[in-house]
């Protein structure tokens, strides 16, 4: 076993982000991921930006490292091919609406009968059970139902959107953890497969660090804009030339006072405890920002706060984060090269092992690019049979 997931074959029916981000990580751990796209157009993310000459940077980011086949499962021969692949696989991942994969003819009862050792992971907005299960849903929809959106934005303004796919990516990581746990469990329990029901709603609700317990004990958690509603100081402050984030726990309050050059604030009755600081948060914010504005620039403020071990960070733009030397040195940013899109940056695999990782993959499959290679290798089809399937429209290939 050269790599973490060497020898694991994944049949990946998933689309857009939550499923593809999970299976991309599996490919980066050494699994053979066969991305199944449904004919004739494949994964809808092929049409999401950045787009150039029919190629999508979005699609490439979430699907590099995989093999790609495109099959029409509405034709009996296409469905038969998929069943034959699933019979030989270790893991199957899908993120259609609940019930859709069963209507396709590949529900859990069917695939479990075909392959009792198969681990099937279904990812959805609301899960496979419950009153909301049949509703269409995406990241922000699950976020809203989880009470998370209500915590984002200014207190006296409408809730705000987060500018990234926190739920999709977090759910992808949840699915990966669950799949890897199921693989481990299978290895110790007679090679038995199982069904995994992963939802964005469950992930998002788990993200509440204290809001749920506060609400259930009589409190009323509310969004608080640029500052945390339960801990102070914790939030975003204006400095010369930009904004900084300060996150302080109780034992670190004296360190901030030292950095401000105002040691007397440690025992100031307005700020002597976290609750006192919350009660007087506007005064505290004014003191911190007045000090920040007295300094020549943001870099000076960061250096002084860091010197006194105050947890602090500049509020970087995406463009600045991409170029930050720490992210570059750790390989947190990853450069891909594409003949049409050129060189561009995507987030790298965040899973770190001292050994067992294969070289980072760089290429995503074009539509149906690996039809022949995959079906030859796994199902033993010859050239004549592959040509017949192409002529019948069971197999489809494209240029993007």
Secondary structure, 3 states (H helix, E strand, C coil): CCCCCCCCEEEECCCCCHHHHHHHHHHHCCCEEEEEEECCCCCHHHHCCCEECCEEHHHHHHHECCEEEEECCCCHHHHHHHHHHHHHCCEEEECCCCCHHHHCCCCHHHHHHHCCCCEEEEEECCCCCCCCCCCCCCHHHHHHHCCCHHHCCCCCCCCCCCCCCHHHHHHHHHHHHHHHHHHHHHHCCCCCCEEEEEEHHHHHHHCCCCHHHHHHCCCCCCCCCCECCCCCCEEEEEECCEEEEEECCHHHHHHHHHHHCCHHHHHCCCCCCHHHHHHCHHHHHHHHHHHHHHCCCHHHHHHHHHHCCCCEEECCCHHHHHHCHHHHHHCCEEEEEECCCEEEEEECCCCCCCCCCCCCCCCECCCCCCHHHHHHHHHCCCHHHHHHHHHCCCECCCCC
